[in-house]
């Protein structure tokens, strides 16, 4: 699992090109690892740090 392959898999998953399971296979990781990566890189919403 490389960061580039996981990033590609996340992009394809978010674009709804692949299912979560397919994206995990492409990324060379488990679905749980891919979900964790997706959460870590998800855009944040809500309050800004300087509020």
HUBELCOR-V121295 format. One record per helix or strand of 2 or more residues. SS is the DSSP state (H for helix, E for strand). FROM is the first residue (numbers start at 1). LEN is the number of residues. If there is no record, write none. Layout:
((SS,FROM,LEN) (SS,FROM,LEN))
//
This chain:
((H,3,12) (H,20,8) (H,31,10))
//
